[in-house]
Amino acid sequence: MSAFRISRIELRDLRRHRSFDAAFAPGLTIVKGPNEAGKSTLAEAIELALTPVGGRTAAELRSWSAAPDAAPTVTIDFSVDPEAGIADVRPAIPGVRAGQVTRTWGSGGVATPLTLDGTSISDPAAIDARLVELTGLPSAAFFRGTALVNHAELTGISSDSTIRQRLAASITAADRRTATAKSTLAAALADLQDRGEGNPGRIGVAEAAVGRSATLVQAGDAALARLATDRAAAVDAEAAQATAAGHLAERKAMLEQARQAEKLTAERDAATDRAHRYAEAISIARDLATLATSHPSKEPLGILRQTVGRLTTLDARINELKRLLEDEVQVDFEATAPEPTWRAPTMVGALGLLLGIALVIAGAVLRGLTVLVGVGIGVGLIGLGLLVFARRRRSSAIVVDRSKQLADVQIDRRLRGRSQMENELKECEGDFGRQLAGIGHPDLATAQAELAQEEAHVARIDELTDRLESLVGRDAPETFPTSRDSALAAAANRSADLAKLPDEARADGARPRLEAEVSEAEASLESARQAAATARAAVEANPVDSDQATGEAERLAVWQGQLARLQRRARIHEAALKGIERAEAATLALTTRYVERRVNATIAQMTGGRYRRVAIDDGSLAVRVFSVDRNDWVPIESVSDGTAEQVLLAARIGLLGYVTGGQLPPLLLDDPFAAYDDARAAQSFDLLRQLAAGQQIVYLTASSRFDAAGDSVVSLAGPTALDGAGGPP
């Protein structure tokens, strides 16, 4: 159990105190002063500083003599001793903590800085939570019911019921909301469940109304059966129509999105294609720029082609002239013509042929000389063969003679043109050399190779130029990057817009499929409209007075709902009341035992040993004391009021650490011993001094007879101003 102790308190412009600064002892501090000296203000200042801020304003708290803009201020220096406490309460973590809390009521509200262990906290909610954690005081009402004991609470005890009521208030830490809740719940249950003839209660009224409406509804059920069927059919038809209309609208919306997706896809693809074309155009433009500066030949293609053509022609002519000149050198000459070899066979053949003919004629004339005919035929054939041979030899001789004549002509021609060809050859070779020198090449092969390279180079330029024009037309190359970036941005925008559309709208073939679905949905809607019209016509044709029957059914439903709500509310009230009673019984059972132990530990010292044992009933909180005079237990009202006050004070003091959850805030006593005689007061103060060893006690009094009992004494000066004559009425 930890003890919260005030080491110093300072007040500025707070009610009675314009300026107040005092140190408190960690044990028992006596604060004395006459009436209107500010003792109650001091107790209120401690309450204001240690409990969560309420609805107080600066105007309410400001001293009367203070300036209109003065800000009432409370500052408390404190320490928290985690090892302090009393028996049967668990110890806390060791280590004394120091801090300071200030509350200032200004025009803008309440400012509450808190310093703890050298760390400052400024958030109001965090400050209130930390103070509750340190003191165990969650509210101002809790402070007044636990840590502040007024003299009025201990006086006027004249009956057992008064003692029980005040003891119950102490046990519940001044929280009377439980009793209020119980009485409220009991009154609500009585209002709901009263069964008297003149006052049947709200549940009874609802039950009677439900019975009357149920009878009327039952009588009309038969007549409404058909109407209910027709209306159900109409409702179903209208619901089907609404569903069909909704489906059609949804399909139309999806179709529109599909068309939009189709358009966006086409625009995206077109933009992407345009971006690709401009990207390719940028590459081609770079290639063309490179090709334009890297021609293989220094000469333009037309000049180079003409020069190489001329060189090729000259080379062919030079080769031809050289070959012709070489062929003319190899001519053969013959001095005489050969002797003809065909004349002798011709003559012999002719004689043989004639001889054979003569022998054949002779054999034919001289009959019987057949041998002569045969010899004549043979001689004739030989002669004929010699004639044929001779003729062939003669033909060969004629051919040879003609070839010789032609060769002679050729030789003559060559001999006459040789000098011309030699001159032409020299001219061609000179022209060939000049042409080669003009294009700067050593030979024709090198020139032809350069021509081939230049032609390929120019062909590539033409090819790329045609490709560039086919891609982007005649746009200027410097606009290509901007056009490409614009196309890429357009494609990205279309892709982003497309991504926002549903997957169904972006699927392949979505538009034709959705168009078919829209057509089907339109047909379904038309069918649903016809069915709904038919159902409505059936309802309108029904002669039953449905309004009256329906109204009665609705009233029955309303009354049934009202009855169910009232019955449910009654069950809730009963459960809440029983829960509160069970919680009270459980709390009282634990607390009364604790109170008994604390009272029994202190009452003997407070009464000088006359009473040592006190018993408290768990249910009724009836208090009994053991009387040695009667040797038996007697009710508390049988003893004196002073003894009853001491019992209640012992209970209040003992309960403080219990109801604050193990925290011991300062205990403020507003002169509860004022009516005690000196002996009883001395005995009570001895008890307070013992208690002050574990927790701080501040005793507020108007008397000086207790000064010697305190660890420190704080004196308050009373007011001195007097009302003189002549003041305002």
PELIN-V608219 format. One record per backbone hydrogen bond with DSSP energy under -1.0 kcal/mol. NH is the residue of the N-H (numbers start at 0). CO is the residue of the C=O. E is the energy in kcal/mol with one decimal. If there is no record, write none. Layout:
BEGIN
nh=NH co=CO e=E
nh=NH co=CO e=E
END
This chain:
BEGIN
nh=1 co=661 e=-1.4
nh=2 co=80 e=-2.6
nh=3 co=663 e=-2.5
nh=4 co=78 e=-3.0
nh=6 co=76 e=-2.6
nh=7 co=76 e=-1.6
nh=8 co=21 e=-2.8
nh=9 co=74 e=-2.7
nh=10 co=19 e=-2.9
nh=11 co=72 e=-2.2
nh=12 co=17 e=-2.1
nh=13 co=16 e=-2.4
nh=14 co=60 e=-2.9
nh=16 co=13 e=-2.3
nh=19 co=10 e=-2.5
nh=21 co=8 e=-2.5
nh=23 co=6 e=-1.1
nh=28 co=696 e=-2.7
nh=29 co=711 e=-3.0
nh=30 co=698 e=-3.0
nh=31 co=713 e=-2.4
nh=32 co=700 e=-1.5
nh=36 co=33 e=-1.6
nh=41 co=37 e=-1.9
nh=42 co=38 e=-2.2
nh=43 co=39 e=-2.7
nh=44 co=40 e=-2.4
nh=45 co=41 e=-2.1
nh=46 co=42 e=-2.1
nh=47 co=43 e=-2.9
nh=48 co=44 e=-2.1
nh=49 co=45 e=-2.1
nh=50 co=46 e=-1.6
nh=60 co=56 e=-1.5
nh=61 co=57 e=-2.2
nh=65 co=62 e=-1.2
nh=69 co=66 e=-1.9
nh=72 co=11 e=-2.3
nh=73 co=102 e=-2.3
nh=74 co=9 e=-2.6
nh=75 co=100 e=-2.8
nh=76 co=7 e=-2.6
nh=77 co=98 e=-2.6
nh=78 co=4 e=-2.4
nh=79 co=96 e=-2.9
nh=80 co=2 e=-2.8
nh=83 co=80 e=-1.2
nh=91 co=81 e=-1.4
nh=96 co=79 e=-2.3
nh=98 co=77 e=-2.4
nh=99 co=114 e=-2.3
nh=100 co=75 e=-2.3
nh=101 co=112 e=-2.0
nh=102 co=73 e=-2.6
nh=103 co=110 e=-2.4
nh=104 co=71 e=-2.6
nh=105 co=108 e=-2.8
nh=108 co=105 e=-1.2
nh=110 co=103 e=-2.6
nh=113 co=120 e=-2.2
nh=114 co=99 e=-2.9
nh=115 co=118 e=-2.7
nh=116 co=97 e=-2.8
nh=118 co=115 e=-1.9
nh=120 co=113 e=-3.2
nh=126 co=122 e=-2.4
nh=127 co=123 e=-2.6
nh=128 co=124 e=-2.2
nh=129 co=125 e=-2.2
nh=130 co=126 e=-2.5
nh=131 co=127 e=-2.3
nh=132 co=128 e=-2.0
nh=133 co=129 e=-2.0
nh=134 co=130 e=-2.8
nh=135 co=131 e=-2.4
nh=142 co=138 e=-1.9
nh=143 co=139 e=-2.4
nh=144 co=140 e=-1.6
nh=145 co=141 e=-1.0
nh=146 co=142 e=-1.1
nh=147 co=142 e=-1.1
nh=148 co=667 e=-2.9
nh=153 co=150 e=-1.0
nh=162 co=158 e=-1.6
nh=163 co=159 e=-2.6
nh=164 co=160 e=-2.5
nh=165 co=161 e=-2.3
nh=166 co=162 e=-2.7
nh=167 co=163 e=-2.8
nh=168 co=164 e=-2.1
nh=169 co=165 e=-1.9
nh=170 co=166 e=-2.7
nh=171 co=167 e=-2.3
nh=172 co=169 e=-1.5
nh=173 co=168 e=-3.7
nh=179 co=175 e=-1.9
nh=180 co=176 e=-2.9
nh=181 co=177 e=-2.6
nh=182 co=178 e=-2.6
nh=183 co=179 e=-2.5
nh=184 co=180 e=-2.8
nh=185 co=181 e=-2.5
nh=186 co=182 e=-2.3
nh=187 co=183 e=-2.3
nh=188 co=184 e=-2.5
nh=189 co=185 e=-2.3
nh=190 co=186 e=-2.3
nh=191 co=187 e=-1.6
nh=192 co=188 e=-2.9
nh=193 co=189 e=-1.6
nh=201 co=190 e=-2.0
nh=202 co=191 e=-1.9
nh=204 co=200 e=-2.4
nh=205 co=201 e=-2.2
nh=206 co=202 e=-2.5
nh=207 co=203 e=-2.4
nh=208 co=204 e=-2.2
nh=209 co=205 e=-2.3
nh=210 co=206 e=-2.2
nh=211 co=207 e=-2.3
nh=212 co=208 e=-2.5
nh=213 co=209 e=-2.4
nh=214 co=210 e=-1.9
nh=215 co=211 e=-2.0
nh=216 co=212 e=-2.6
nh=217 co=213 e=-2.4
nh=218 co=214 e=-2.0
nh=219 co=215 e=-1.6
nh=223 co=219 e=-1.7
nh=227 co=223 e=-3.6
nh=228 co=224 e=-2.2
nh=229 co=225 e=-2.9
nh=230 co=226 e=-3.1
nh=231 co=227 e=-2.7
nh=232 co=228 e=-2.5
nh=233 co=229 e=-2.7
nh=234 co=230 e=-3.5
nh=235 co=231 e=-3.0
nh=236 co=232 e=-2.8
nh=237 co=233 e=-3.2
nh=238 co=234 e=-2.9
nh=239 co=235 e=-2.9
nh=240 co=236 e=-2.7
nh=241 co=237 e=-3.1
nh=242 co=238 e=-2.9
nh=243 co=239 e=-2.9
nh=244 co=240 e=-3.1
nh=245 co=241 e=-2.9
nh=246 co=242 e=-2.9
nh=247 co=243 e=-2.8
nh=248 co=244 e=-2.9
nh=249 co=245 e=-2.6
nh=250 co=246 e=-2.8
nh=251 co=247 e=-3.0
nh=252 co=248 e=-2.6
nh=253 co=249 e=-2.3
nh=254 co=250 e=-2.8
nh=255 co=251 e=-2.8
nh=256 co=252 e=-2.1
nh=257 co=253 e=-2.5
nh=258 co=254 e=-2.8
nh=259 co=255 e=-2.4
nh=260 co=256 e=-2.9
nh=261 co=257 e=-2.7
nh=262 co=258 e=-2.7
nh=263 co=259 e=-3.2
nh=264 co=260 e=-2.9
nh=265 co=261 e=-2.5
nh=266 co=262 e=-2.8
nh=267 co=263 e=-3.1
nh=268 co=264 e=-3.2
nh=269 co=265 e=-2.8
nh=270 co=266 e=-2.7
nh=271 co=267 e=-2.9
nh=272 co=268 e=-3.0
nh=273 co=269 e=-2.7
nh=274 co=270 e=-2.5
nh=275 co=271 e=-2.6
nh=276 co=272 e=-2.8
nh=277 co=273 e=-2.6
nh=278 co=274 e=-2.4
nh=279 co=275 e=-2.9
nh=280 co=276 e=-2.7
nh=281 co=277 e=-2.4
nh=282 co=278 e=-1.8
nh=283 co=279 e=-2.8
nh=284 co=280 e=-2.9
nh=285 co=281 e=-2.0
nh=286 co=282 e=-2.3
nh=287 co=283 e=-3.1
nh=288 co=284 e=-2.4
nh=289 co=285 e=-2.2
nh=290 co=286 e=-3.0
nh=291 co=287 e=-2.7
nh=293 co=290 e=-1.3
nh=303 co=299 e=-2.8
nh=304 co=300 e=-3.1
nh=305 co=301 e=-2.3
nh=306 co=302 e=-2.7
nh=307 co=303 e=-2.7
nh=308 co=304 e=-2.2
nh=309 co=305 e=-2.2
nh=310 co=306 e=-2.6
nh=311 co=307 e=-2.6
nh=312 co=308 e=-2.3
nh=313 co=309 e=-2.7
nh=314 co=310 e=-2.8
nh=315 co=311 e=-2.3
nh=316 co=312 e=-2.3
nh=317 co=313 e=-2.8
nh=318 co=314 e=-2.4
nh=319 co=315 e=-2.2
nh=320 co=316 e=-2.7
nh=321 co=317 e=-2.5
nh=322 co=318 e=-2.3
nh=323 co=319 e=-2.5
nh=324 co=320 e=-2.5
nh=325 co=321 e=-2.0
nh=326 co=322 e=-2.4
nh=327 co=323 e=-1.8
nh=329 co=326 e=-1.2
nh=345 co=341 e=-1.3
nh=346 co=342 e=-2.0
nh=347 co=343 e=-2.4
nh=348 co=344 e=-2.7
nh=349 co=345 e=-2.1
nh=350 co=346 e=-2.0
nh=351 co=347 e=-2.6
nh=352 co=348 e=-2.4
nh=353 co=349 e=-2.2
nh=354 co=350 e=-2.7
nh=355 co=351 e=-2.5
nh=356 co=352 e=-2.0
nh=357 co=353 e=-2.0
nh=358 co=354 e=-2.3
nh=359 co=355 e=-2.1
nh=360 co=356 e=-2.1
nh=361 co=357 e=-2.4
nh=362 co=358 e=-2.5
nh=363 co=359 e=-1.8
nh=364 co=360 e=-1.9
nh=365 co=361 e=-3.0
nh=366 co=364 e=-1.7
nh=368 co=365 e=-1.8
nh=373 co=369 e=-2.3
nh=374 co=370 e=-2.7
nh=375 co=371 e=-2.0
nh=376 co=372 e=-2.3
nh=377 co=373 e=-2.4
nh=378 co=374 e=-2.7
nh=379 co=375 e=-2.3
nh=380 co=376 e=-2.4
nh=381 co=377 e=-2.1
nh=382 co=378 e=-2.1
nh=383 co=379 e=-2.3
nh=384 co=380 e=-2.5
nh=385 co=381 e=-2.3
nh=386 co=382 e=-1.9
nh=387 co=383 e=-2.2
nh=388 co=384 e=-2.3
nh=389 co=385 e=-2.4
nh=390 co=386 e=-2.4
nh=391 co=387 e=-2.0
nh=392 co=388 e=-2.0
nh=393 co=389 e=-2.1
nh=394 co=390 e=-2.3
nh=395 co=391 e=-2.1
nh=396 co=392 e=-2.0
nh=397 co=393 e=-2.1
nh=398 co=394 e=-2.1
nh=399 co=395 e=-2.4
nh=400 co=396 e=-2.1
nh=401 co=397 e=-2.3
nh=402 co=398 e=-2.6
nh=403 co=399 e=-2.1
nh=404 co=400 e=-1.7
nh=405 co=401 e=-2.5
nh=406 co=402 e=-2.8
nh=407 co=403 e=-1.8
nh=408 co=404 e=-1.9
nh=409 co=405 e=-2.6
nh=410 co=406 e=-2.7
nh=411 co=407 e=-2.0
nh=412 co=408 e=-2.4
nh=413 co=409 e=-2.9
nh=414 co=410 e=-2.3
nh=415 co=411 e=-1.8
nh=416 co=412 e=-1.9
nh=417 co=413 e=-1.3
nh=420 co=416 e=-2.2
nh=421 co=417 e=-2.3
nh=422 co=418 e=-1.9
nh=423 co=419 e=-2.5
nh=424 co=420 e=-2.6
nh=425 co=421 e=-2.0
nh=426 co=422 e=-2.1
nh=427 co=423 e=-2.8
nh=428 co=424 e=-2.7
nh=429 co=425 e=-2.2
nh=430 co=426 e=-2.7
nh=431 co=427 e=-2.6
nh=432 co=428 e=-2.1
nh=433 co=429 e=-2.2
nh=434 co=430 e=-2.4
nh=435 co=431 e=-2.2
nh=436 co=432 e=-2.4
nh=437 co=433 e=-2.0
nh=438 co=434 e=-1.4
nh=440 co=435 e=-1.9
nh=446 co=442 e=-1.5
nh=447 co=443 e=-3.1
nh=448 co=444 e=-2.5
nh=449 co=445 e=-2.5
nh=450 co=446 e=-2.7
nh=451 co=447 e=-2.5
nh=452 co=448 e=-2.3
nh=453 co=449 e=-2.8
nh=454 co=450 e=-2.9
nh=455 co=451 e=-2.4
nh=456 co=452 e=-2.7
nh=457 co=453 e=-3.0
nh=458 co=454 e=-2.7
nh=459 co=455 e=-2.4
nh=460 co=456 e=-2.2
nh=461 co=457 e=-2.9
nh=462 co=458 e=-2.8
nh=463 co=459 e=-2.8
nh=464 co=460 e=-2.6
nh=465 co=461 e=-2.7
nh=466 co=462 e=-2.4
nh=467 co=463 e=-2.9
nh=468 co=464 e=-2.4
nh=469 co=465 e=-2.3
nh=470 co=466 e=-1.5
nh=471 co=467 e=-2.6
nh=472 co=468 e=-1.8
nh=474 co=471 e=-1.1
nh=478 co=475 e=-1.9
nh=479 co=476 e=-1.6
nh=482 co=478 e=-2.4
nh=483 co=479 e=-3.0
nh=484 co=480 e=-2.9
nh=485 co=481 e=-2.5
nh=486 co=482 e=-2.4
nh=487 co=483 e=-2.7
nh=488 co=484 e=-2.7
nh=489 co=485 e=-2.4
nh=490 co=486 e=-2.5
nh=491 co=487 e=-2.6
nh=492 co=488 e=-2.7
nh=493 co=489 e=-2.5
nh=494 co=490 e=-2.5
nh=495 co=491 e=-2.6
nh=496 co=492 e=-2.8
nh=497 co=493 e=-2.6
nh=498 co=494 e=-2.2
nh=499 co=495 e=-1.0
nh=500 co=497 e=-1.2
nh=505 co=501 e=-1.2
nh=509 co=506 e=-1.5
nh=512 co=508 e=-1.6
nh=513 co=509 e=-3.0
nh=514 co=510 e=-2.7
nh=515 co=511 e=-2.0
nh=516 co=512 e=-2.2
nh=517 co=513 e=-3.0
nh=518 co=514 e=-2.0
nh=519 co=515 e=-2.3
nh=520 co=516 e=-2.8
nh=521 co=517 e=-2.6
nh=522 co=518 e=-2.0
nh=523 co=519 e=-2.4
nh=524 co=520 e=-2.6
nh=525 co=521 e=-2.1
nh=526 co=522 e=-2.1
nh=527 co=523 e=-2.5
nh=528 co=524 e=-2.6
nh=529 co=525 e=-2.1
nh=530 co=526 e=-2.3
nh=531 co=527 e=-2.6
nh=532 co=528 e=-2.5
nh=533 co=529 e=-2.2
nh=534 co=530 e=-2.3
nh=535 co=531 e=-2.6
nh=536 co=532 e=-2.2
nh=537 co=533 e=-1.8
nh=538 co=534 e=-2.0
nh=539 co=535 e=-2.8
nh=540 co=536 e=-1.7
nh=541 co=538 e=-1.2
nh=545 co=543 e=-1.8
nh=548 co=544 e=-1.4
nh=549 co=545 e=-3.2
nh=550 co=546 e=-2.7
nh=551 co=547 e=-2.2
nh=552 co=548 e=-2.3
nh=553 co=549 e=-2.7
nh=554 co=550 e=-2.6
nh=555 co=551 e=-2.6
nh=556 co=552 e=-2.5
nh=557 co=553 e=-2.6
nh=558 co=554 e=-3.0
nh=559 co=555 e=-3.1
nh=560 co=556 e=-2.7
nh=561 co=557 e=-2.9
nh=562 co=558 e=-3.1
nh=563 co=559 e=-2.8
nh=564 co=560 e=-2.6
nh=565 co=561 e=-2.6
nh=566 co=562 e=-2.9
nh=567 co=563 e=-2.7
nh=568 co=564 e=-2.8
nh=569 co=565 e=-2.6
nh=570 co=566 e=-2.4
nh=571 co=567 e=-2.5
nh=572 co=568 e=-2.9
nh=573 co=569 e=-2.8
nh=574 co=570 e=-2.7
nh=575 co=571 e=-3.0
nh=576 co=572 e=-3.0
nh=577 co=573 e=-2.6
nh=578 co=574 e=-2.6
nh=579 co=575 e=-2.8
nh=580 co=576 e=-2.5
nh=581 co=577 e=-2.8
nh=582 co=578 e=-3.0
nh=583 co=579 e=-3.1
nh=584 co=580 e=-2.7
nh=585 co=581 e=-2.8
nh=586 co=582 e=-2.9
nh=587 co=583 e=-3.3
nh=588 co=584 e=-2.4
nh=589 co=585 e=-1.7
nh=590 co=586 e=-3.0
nh=591 co=587 e=-3.0
nh=593 co=589 e=-1.5
nh=594 co=590 e=-3.4
nh=595 co=591 e=-2.7
nh=596 co=592 e=-2.1
nh=597 co=593 e=-2.4
nh=598 co=594 e=-3.1
nh=599 co=595 e=-2.9
nh=600 co=596 e=-1.2
nh=601 co=598 e=-1.1
nh=602 co=598 e=-3.2
nh=605 co=601 e=-2.0
nh=606 co=602 e=-2.1
nh=608 co=603 e=-3.3
nh=609 co=606 e=-1.2
nh=614 co=623 e=-2.9
nh=616 co=621 e=-2.1
nh=620 co=616 e=-1.4
nh=623 co=614 e=-2.7
nh=624 co=633 e=-2.5
nh=625 co=612 e=-2.1
nh=626 co=631 e=-2.8
nh=630 co=626 e=-1.3
nh=631 co=626 e=-1.4
nh=633 co=624 e=-2.9
nh=635 co=622 e=-2.2
nh=637 co=634 e=-1.8
nh=638 co=635 e=-1.4
nh=643 co=639 e=-2.2
nh=644 co=640 e=-2.6
nh=645 co=641 e=-2.1
nh=646 co=642 e=-2.5
nh=647 co=643 e=-2.5
nh=648 co=644 e=-2.8
nh=649 co=645 e=-2.7
nh=650 co=646 e=-2.1
nh=651 co=647 e=-2.5
nh=652 co=648 e=-2.8
nh=653 co=649 e=-2.4
nh=654 co=650 e=-2.0
nh=658 co=654 e=-2.8
nh=659 co=655 e=-1.4
nh=660 co=657 e=-1.1
nh=661 co=656 e=-2.4
nh=663 co=1 e=-2.5
nh=666 co=695 e=-2.6
nh=667 co=146 e=-3.4
nh=668 co=697 e=-2.7
nh=669 co=148 e=-3.1
nh=670 co=668 e=-1.5
nh=670 co=699 e=-1.2
nh=673 co=670 e=-1.2
nh=675 co=672 e=-1.2
nh=680 co=676 e=-2.8
nh=681 co=677 e=-2.4
nh=682 co=678 e=-2.4
nh=683 co=679 e=-2.5
nh=684 co=680 e=-2.6
nh=685 co=681 e=-2.0
nh=686 co=682 e=-1.6
nh=687 co=683 e=-2.1
nh=688 co=684 e=-2.6
nh=689 co=685 e=-1.8
nh=690 co=686 e=-2.6
nh=691 co=687 e=-2.5
nh=692 co=689 e=-1.1
nh=693 co=690 e=-1.8
nh=694 co=690 e=-1.5
nh=696 co=26 e=-2.8
nh=697 co=666 e=-2.9
nh=698 co=28 e=-3.0
nh=699 co=668 e=-3.2
nh=700 co=30 e=-2.5
nh=706 co=703 e=-1.3
nh=708 co=705 e=-1.2
nh=709 co=706 e=-1.0
nh=710 co=27 e=-2.8
nh=711 co=27 e=-1.2
nh=713 co=29 e=-3.4
nh=715 co=31 e=-2.7
END
